[in-house]
Amino acid sequence: MGTEKMSNEVTKGNGKGFHLIYLWGLFYVIMTYAYPVITFMTVPKVDASVNSSAAYEEAAKAQNGVLGSDLPLVVLAIPVVLLIMSIVIAARSKNLHRRAFLVTAELIKYLLIPFYIMGGIAIVLFFLLMFTPVVIMIFVSPVVIGVLCVLGWVSLAGSAPFMIAYLSKAVKDKKYGKAFALLIGFLQFFFAMDVITTIICAIKEKKTKE
């Protein structure tokens, strides 16, 4: 029902004004910033004296309930759920004007720029920690870097459905050629390039009278 309402919010016009799909963009940004914090909060706070896996799991269940030490892994699935929801909402909102999709993508991409900068800094720090005397970081750092890269990319991909929907509409409206749209769509899955190409599309869209 929610996605149907979103898709029927505006079927005609020039796409200006407020659309419910923008609320999803804001929610997506809030949850993307929140899930690292939520993940950290669900990591079991176990006393250093705990030296067995059974005791650790028992302490984890006391904090996190039935899921115990698995809860942080469940929380890490949030970006995947958000991505799937973005795909569903973009697909069900096909009656919106193309500009509504573009604004939603802009909303997500621009507001998440600080998030990716912080993620990049964290990756560099963990990379440098590999060269410190702390031997365990040689094994821990690559894992953390890998997780950060995957989660960052999934978060990046969450705005792609809206840009792809925009490009599809723009091609149907004969605003863009297919080759240009395919190139821009492909670049939505690369860090930095997705923001640059979105800015290019926004500039081109502003020059459109219709």
N, C-alpha and C positions, 0 to 999 in steps of 0.2 A: 504493500500500500504506500509506503513512504517514497519508494523510488518511482512509483507510478505518479504520485503527486508532483514529484520533482520534474518528471518528464512532461507533464501537462501544464506546468507553470506558465510557460510562454511558448506559443506555437508560431507566432508571427512577429512582425516588427523588426527593429534593427538590433535587438539584443541588449539595448541599454537598460539601465535601471537595476533593481535588485532581483536576484533569482535564488531560490532555495538551495540550488547546487553550490552556491558560495559558502553556505553554512558547512557543507561537507568539507570544502577546502580548508576552512578554519579548524574544523574538528581534526582533520588529518594532520595539520601542522601541530596542534596542541598534543595529540597523541604521539607524534614522532619525537617531540621534545621530552615527553613524559616517560616513554617506555624505558630509556636507559636508567632513569631514576627509580622506576618501579622495579626493574630487574635488580638493581643494587639493593633495594629495600627488602627483596625477597630472598636474597642470598642468606642462608642460615648463619646466624650469629652464634657460633659454637665456641665454648671455652677451650682454651689451648690444651687443657689437660685431657680432652677427649682424644683417645688414640686408637679407636676401633671404628670400623665402618658401621657396625650395628649401633653403637652409641651415637655416632654422628647422625645417622638417619633418624634415630629416636628424638634427638635434640631438634633436628630439622622439622619433624612432624609436629613437635610441640610448638614450633613457631609458625609453620605454614599450613598446618592441618594435614589432610590425607596425602596430598601431593608431596609433602616433605621437601627433599632436596631437588625434586623434579620441577617444582614451581617456577624457578628462574628460567628453566628451559621453555616452559609453557608461555611465560611472559615474552620471551624472545621471539615467539611466533606472531606477536602483535603486528609487526611490519607486513608480514605475509597476508594476514587477515585484512589489513588496511588496503593492500594492493588489490586483493580480490574484490573488496567492496568498491574500490574506485572503478574497476573494470565493469562491474555490474551497474553502478550508477551512471557511468558514461554511456553504456549500451542502452539503458532504459530511458535516458534523457534525450533520445534522438530527435525529439520535436523542438528542442531549444535552438535558438539562433546560434550561429557559429561563434559569435563574440562571447557568448556566455561560457563556452568551453575554454576559449582563450583566456578570459579573465580568471577562471578557476585555476587553470594551469599556472598563470602568472602568480596568483595568490600563494599557491603552494611553493613554487620554485623560489620566489623572492624572499619569502619569510623563512625558508629553510637554509638560506645561504650561511648564516652564522652557525647553524647546526653542522654543516659540512666542513666549515673552517675549523670548528672545534674537533671534529672527527679526524681531520687531516693532521692537526697538531698532536692528537693522541697517538695516531699511527706513527708519526715521526719520533715521538718520545719512546714508544715501546720498541721501535727499531734501534734507537740509540742505547736502550737498556740491554740489548743483546750483547753489547761490547763492554759491559761493566763487569766487575769481579763477581757479581752475584750469578753463580753458575746456573741456577734454576731458570733465570730469565732467558737463557738460550733456548729453552724448551717452551716456556710460557709465552714469550713475546710473539713468535710466529703464529701461535693459535689465536691470541688476542687480535693481532693484526688481521688475520684471515676473517675472524668473526666481524670485526668492525667494517671491513671492506664489503662483506656480503650483506650485512644489515644496512649499510649506507647505500649500496646499489639497489636493494629492494625498496628502500625509502624513496630513492630517486625515481625508480620505475613507477611509483604510485601516482605521479602526476602525468605520466606518459599517456594513459588512456584519454585524458581530456585534450591533450594536444593532438593526438591521433584523430579524435572525434572532430576537433576543429579543422584539421587539415582535410579530412574527408568531406566535410561540409564546404570548405573553401574550393575544393576541386569541383564539386557538384555545382557550386555557384559560379564556376569558371573564373575564379580569382587567382588560382594557382594552377600551374601545369602539374601533371602527374609525377614527372621526374623530380621537380622541386619538392613536392609534398613527400615523396618517398625518401628523399635525402634528409629533409627536416625530421621526418618521423624516425628514421634510423638513428639520427644524432641525439634523439631524446634519451637514449640509454647510455650516454657518455657524460661523465662529470664535466662541468663547466660549459661544454658544447650545448647542453640542453638549455642552459640559461641564455647563452648568446643567441641561439637560434630562436628562442622564444621572444627575445627583445626585437630581433629582426622582424618576426611576424607581427609583433605589436605595432611597430613603426609602420609597416606596410598596411596594416589594418586601419590605422589612424588616417592614412591618406585616402582610404576608401570612403566615398561619399555615402554609399548605400548602407 
